[in-house]
Amino acid sequence: MIAINESTCMPQPEPVQVAFRVYASDWGLRGHGSRQIDWLVDGKLLHHDNVLFVIDQPISKEYYKALSAKYRVYDASYYGLRWLERISYADEERWTRFLSQWRPKHWVSYNDFHPRHKVRNRLLKRAGCQTWYYSHSVNLPHIYSQPDYEPWLHLEYDHLVLWNQLDAIAFDGGQQHLLGPLFASAIPDCVIAVFDTSFGDGSTTPDGTIEPYRMGTEEKFHDDLRTVLANHPNVMMLFKPKNMPPRRPDCPRFFVLPNWIDPAYVIGCADLTISLAFTSPTAEALAAGKKALWYDPLCQFRVNPYPKGVTAHTLEDLDHAVSKLTRQDCGGPAQRFRELLTT
């Protein structure tokens, strides 16, 4: 007779670096949130393959569809139970079921200070998972209670990621990490206004004029701008198309503006204006004392009447011009938080 160890036949929980809590009133991925729920997922330290989003409360079908289109999702929500009911056995059952399928190294929550979090966190801790709570705002009740500061949130987490010393006084429970305002790293250093042209690629106008651009000019213009955007995580682009809008990059820092917006206002909001050589917006921006340049993506116009330095003829020239306006250190509180979750 062959002895069978039943434990070896049971499917083992899948390891994952970080699990993020999702709940009904979350930010982001619904089009009207003030912050993205996935703001820590940078595609480098944290990415699709090492994160899991765990639904704690029932969410809308639209929210679920948007979330699951980008990430792995596990639904641990409890249907048929009121959120305020403190049914610890139900919580223990659903989180035990979760841990039978997934084994996160870190669990991350915000706004999760209801006493029910303690049931989940104790089970996670028993499974070897570190639990993290991050403060998502500086506008919290304790700042209005001066001078009698005292803890108002008693939490059961291993780690508390906080903004400042006042938070450290207000939060009780867990090792404290004072990282500063967590979302400061997401504020762009440089806003770039981008304009294409109403001309076509090498076609003939009704009056017989040959348009100046070779075939592929606009496509190369758009492709190179997408590359610049990817190279500079602290850049935001405002694109004002004259023809059809370009293929939108999968990036929340790229905005296609509607036609009714006056280009002058777009230029006024920007730190740098880039337009296809030699269209009007760059000339307008330079005349107003703003930083601007033309981009000649197929290097057609190296000989031109304009001063040196206002026209970029290669992707390298374009990328270098943007580099001078942006900070190279893309760290800050968010990056330090990611490092804590991956070391």
DOVEX-161669 format. One record per residue (C-alpha): residue number from 1; y, z, x; residue in one letter. Coordinates in steps of 0.1 Angstrom, whole numbers, m for minus. Layout:
<nodes>
NODE  num      v      w      u  residuo
NODE  NUM      Y      Z      X        A
...
</nodes>
This chain:
<nodes>
NODE  num      v      w      u  residuo
NODE    1      0      0      0        M
NODE    2     34     m9     13        I
NODE    3     61     17      9        A
NODE    4     94      4     m4        I
NODE    5    126     22      3        N
NODE    6    146     17    m29        E
NODE    7    179     24    m11        S
NODE    8    174     m7     10        T
NODE    9    170    m28    m22        C
NODE   10    202    m17    m37        M
NODE   11    232    m40    m31        P
NODE   12    256    m24     m6        Q
NODE   13    293    m19    m14        P
NODE   14    314    m47      1        E
NODE   15    338    m33     27        P
NODE   16    375    m41     24        V
NODE   17    404    m30     46        Q
NODE   18    430    m22     19        V
NODE   19    428    m19    m19        A
NODE   20    460    m19    m39        F
NODE   21    464     m3    m73        R
NODE   22    476    m26   m101        V
NODE   23    489    m12   m134        Y
NODE   24    505    m23   m166        A
NODE   25    542    m18   m156        S
NODE   26    538    m33   m121        D
NODE   27    564    m53   m103        W
NODE   28    561    m90    m95        G
NODE   29    538   m119   m101        L
NODE   30    550   m120   m137        R
NODE   31    583   m137   m130        G
NODE   32    606   m108   m139        H
NODE   33    597    m80   m116        G
NODE   34    621    m66    m91        S
NODE   35    596    m65    m63        R
NODE   36    564    m84    m56        Q
NODE   37    532    m63    m60        I
NODE   38    519    m81    m29        D
NODE   39    549    m74     m6        W
NODE   40    527    m59     21        L
NODE   41    504    m89     23        V
NODE   42    519   m109     52        D
NODE   43    491   m133     58        G
NODE   44    486   m119     93        K
NODE   45    476    m83     94        L
NODE   46    469    m82     57        L
NODE   47    456   m114     40        H
NODE   48    434   m127     12        H
NODE   49    402   m119     30        D
NODE   50    408    m82     38        N
NODE   51    427    m70      6        V
NODE   52    416    m63    m29        L
NODE   53    438    m57    m60        F
NODE   54    423    m31    m83        V
NODE   55    435    m30   m120        I
NODE   56    438      6   m130        D
NODE   57    453      0   m165        Q
NODE   58    448    m30   m189        P
NODE   59    473    m58   m180        I
NODE   60    483    m89   m197        S
NODE   61    463   m121   m195        K
NODE   62    492   m138   m178        E
NODE   63    495   m111   m151        Y
NODE   64    457   m112   m145        Y
NODE   65    457   m150   m142        K
NODE   66    486   m150   m117        A
NODE   67    471   m122    m96        L
NODE   68    435   m136    m95        S
NODE   69    448   m170    m86        A
NODE   70    460   m156    m52        K
NODE   71    437   m127    m45        Y
NODE   72    404   m110    m51        R
NODE   73    407    m87    m81        V
NODE   74    385    m59    m95        Y
NODE   75    391    m47   m131        D
NODE   76    386     m9   m132        A
NODE   77    408     m5   m163        S
NODE   78    397     18   m191        Y
NODE   79    397      1   m225        Y
NODE   80    399     22   m256        G
NODE   81    414     53   m238        L
NODE   82    450     64   m241        R
NODE   83    467     66   m207        W
NODE   84    478    102   m212        L
NODE   85    443    114   m222        E
NODE   86    430    135   m193        R
NODE   87    394    125   m196        I
NODE   88    382    133   m161        S
NODE   89    346    123   m168        Y
NODE   90    356     88   m178        A
NODE   91    377     85   m146        D
NODE   92    349     98   m125        E
NODE   93    325     72   m141        E
NODE   94    347     42   m136        R
NODE   95    357     50   m100        W
NODE   96    321     58    m91        T
NODE   97    312     24   m105        R
NODE   98    340      8    m84        F
NODE   99    328     25    m52        L
NODE  100    293     12    m58        S
NODE  101    307    m23    m54        Q
NODE  102    336    m19    m30        W
NODE  103    342      3     m1        R
NODE  104    379      2      9        P
NODE  105    391     17     42        K
NODE  106    425     24     27        H
NODE  107    438     28     m9        W
NODE  108    475     21    m16        V
NODE  109    494     33    m47        S
NODE  110    530     37    m58        Y
NODE  111    543     54    m90        N
NODE  112    509     70    m94        D
NODE  113    516    107    m97        F
NODE  114    499    115   m130        H
NODE  115    473    142   m124        P
NODE  116    445    117   m131        R
NODE  117    451    102    m96        H
NODE  118    434    133    m82        K
NODE  119    399    124    m96        V
NODE  120    400     90    m81        R
NODE  121    414    101    m47        N
NODE  122    388    128    m43        R
NODE  123    360    103    m49        L
NODE  124    377     78    m25        L
NODE  125    381    106      2        K
NODE  126    344    114     m2        R
NODE  127    336     78      5        A
NODE  128    356     78     37        G
NODE  129    387     61     23        C
NODE  130    423     71     33        Q
NODE  131    447     72      3        T
NODE  132    483     63      6        W
NODE  133    513     67    m17        Y
NODE  134    545     49    m10        Y
NODE  135    579     58    m24        S
NODE  136    594     26    m40        H
NODE  137    629     38    m46        S
NODE  138    657     61    m33        V
NODE  139    670     67    m68        N
NODE  140    647     97    m76        L
NODE  141    654    129    m95        P
NODE  142    657    152    m65        H
NODE  143    689    137    m53        I
NODE  144    707    149    m84        Y
NODE  145    696    185    m80        S
NODE  146    717    195    m50        Q
NODE  147    718    220    m34        P
NODE  148    685    233    m48        D
NODE  149    661    208    m33        Y
NODE  150    625    215    m40        E
NODE  151    593    195    m43        P
NODE  152    590    179    m78        W
NODE  153    560    157    m71        L
NODE  154    527    174    m62        H
NODE  155    504    147    m50        L
NODE  156    469    146    m37        E
NODE  157    470    118    m12        Y
NODE  158    461    117     25        D
NODE  159    494    100     34        H
NODE  160    529     97     19        L
NODE  161    551     68     31        V
NODE  162    587     79     25        L
NODE  163    622     66     30        W
NODE  164    641     96     44        N
NODE  165    643    133     49        Q
NODE  166    653    140     13        L
NODE  167    620    124      2        D
NODE  168    602    146     26        A
NODE  169    616    176      8        I
NODE  170    608    163    m27        A
NODE  171    572    152    m22        F
NODE  172    545    177    m16        D
NODE  173    510    168     m4        G
NODE  174    496    146     24        G
NODE  175    508    136     59        Q
NODE  176    543    123     57        Q
NODE  177    555     91     74        H
NODE  178    593     86     73        L
NODE  179    596     48     78        L
NODE  180    630     42     62        G
NODE  181    637     18     33        P
NODE  182    605     m1     30        L
NODE  183    619    m33     15        F
NODE  184    647    m38     41        A
NODE  185    625    m62     61        S
NODE  186    624    m86     32        A
NODE  187    662    m91     31        I
NODE  188    669   m126     47        P
NODE  189    690   m128     79        D
NODE  190    699   m163     71        C
NODE  191    705   m183     39        V
NODE  192    703   m220     44        I
NODE  193    717   m246     20        A
NODE  194    698   m278     21        V
NODE  195    709   m312      7        F
NODE  196    690   m345      7        D
NODE  197    705   m379     m3        T
NODE  198    709   m402    m33        S
NODE  199    700   m431    m11        F
NODE  200    664   m444    m11        G
NODE  201    642   m453     18        D
NODE  202    651   m487     32        G
NODE  203    655   m503     m3        S
NODE  204    682   m527    m14        T
NODE  205    709   m516    m38        T
NODE  206    719   m538    m68        P
NODE  207    749   m551    m48        D
NODE  208    726   m563    m20        G
NODE  209    734   m535      5        T
NODE  210    705   m523     26        I
NODE  211    702   m486     25        E
NODE  212    702   m469     59        P
NODE  213    670   m449     60        Y
NODE  214    637   m461     72        R
NODE  215    606   m455     50        M
NODE  216    594   m419     52        G
NODE  217    628   m404     61        T
NODE  218    631   m381     31        E
NODE  219    594   m371     34        E
NODE  220    599   m361     70        K
NODE  221    631   m343     61        F
NODE  222    613   m322     36        H
NODE  223    582   m316     58        D
NODE  224    603   m304     87        D
NODE  225    623   m280     66        L
NODE  226    590   m265     53        R
NODE  227    580   m260     89        T
NODE  228    612   m243     98        V
NODE  229    608   m220     68        L
NODE  230    573   m211     79        A
NODE  231    585   m204    114        N
NODE  232    613   m181    103        H
NODE  233    601   m153     79        P
NODE  234    637   m140     77        N
NODE  235    651   m173     63        V
NODE  236    658   m182     27        M
NODE  237    664   m218     16        M
NODE  238    685   m230    m13        L
NODE  239    676   m266    m19        F
NODE  240    700   m288    m40        K
NODE  241    682   m321    m46        P
NODE  242    699   m354    m54        K
NODE  243    667   m372    m60        N
NODE  244    634   m358    m72        M
NODE  245    628   m322    m59        P
NODE  246    605   m319    m29        P
NODE  247    570   m305    m31        R
NODE  248    577   m268    m33        R
NODE  249    562   m248     m4        P
NODE  250    541   m218    m14        D
NODE  251    568   m195     m3        C
NODE  252    590   m171    m24        P
NODE  253    619   m178      0        R
NODE  254    624   m214    m11        F
NODE  255    645   m221    m42        F
NODE  256    652   m255    m59        V
NODE  257    685   m253    m76        L
NODE  258    694   m271   m109        P
NODE  259    717   m301   m108        N
NODE  260    746   m284   m127        W
NODE  261    754   m261    m98        I
NODE  262    784   m272    m78        D
NODE  263    774   m279    m41        P
NODE  264    806   m261    m30        A
NODE  265    792   m228    m44        Y
NODE  266    758   m233    m27        V
NODE  267    776   m240      7        I
NODE  268    797   m209      1        G
NODE  269    766   m187     m3        C
NODE  270    749   m200     28        A
NODE  271    750   m190     65        D
NODE  272    741   m226     75        L
NODE  273    742   m259     57        T
NODE  274    717   m287     66        I
NODE  275    720   m321     50        S
NODE  276    704   m354     57        L
NODE  277    725   m374     82        A
NODE  278    752   m383     73        F
NODE  279    757   m370     38        T
NODE  280    788   m352     26        S
NODE  281    778   m315     23        P
NODE  282    777   m310     61        T
NODE  283    811   m325     65        A
NODE  284    825   m303     36        E
NODE  285    810   m272     52        A
NODE  286    824   m279     86        L
NODE  287    858   m286     71        A
NODE  288    856   m251     54        A
NODE  289    848   m234     87        G
NODE  290    812   m229     79        K
NODE  291    782   m235    102        K
NODE  292    765   m268     93        A
NODE  293    746   m297    108        L
NODE  294    731   m330     99        W
NODE  295    695   m337    104        Y
NODE  296    682   m371    114        D
NODE  297    644   m366    110        P
NODE  298    633   m401    123        L
NODE  299    659   m401    152        C
NODE  300    676   m432    139        Q
NODE  301    712   m422    146        F
NODE  302    714   m408    182        R
NODE  303    744   m429    187        V
NODE  304    770   m418    161        N
NODE  305    807   m411    159        P
NODE  306    804   m373    154        Y
NODE  307    808   m346    181        P
NODE  308    777   m334    200        K
NODE  309    760   m304    185        G
NODE  310    765   m312    148        V
NODE  311    734   m334    145        T
NODE  312    698   m325    151        A
NODE  313    675   m354    158        H
NODE  314    641   m336    163        T
NODE  315    623   m308    146        L
NODE  316    627   m288    179        E
NODE  317    665   m292    177        D
NODE  318    665   m281    140        L
NODE  319    643   m251    147        D
NODE  320    664   m240    176        H
NODE  321    696   m242    155        A
NODE  322    680   m219    129        V
NODE  323    667   m195    156        S
NODE  324    702   m188    168        K
NODE  325    711   m174    134        L
NODE  326    680   m152    128        T
NODE  327    666   m120    143        R
NODE  328    634   m126    163        Q
NODE  329    620    m91    156        D
NODE  330    605    m93    121        C
NODE  331    592    m57    121        G
NODE  332    609    m28    104        G
NODE  333    594     m4     79        P
NODE  334    571    m29     62        A
NODE  335    555    m40     94        Q
NODE  336    550     m4    105        R
NODE  337    533      3     72        F
NODE  338    510    m27     77        R
NODE  339    501    m14    111        E
NODE  340    492     20     98        L
NODE  341    468      3     73        L
NODE  342    451    m19     99        T
NODE  343    446      5    128        T
</nodes>
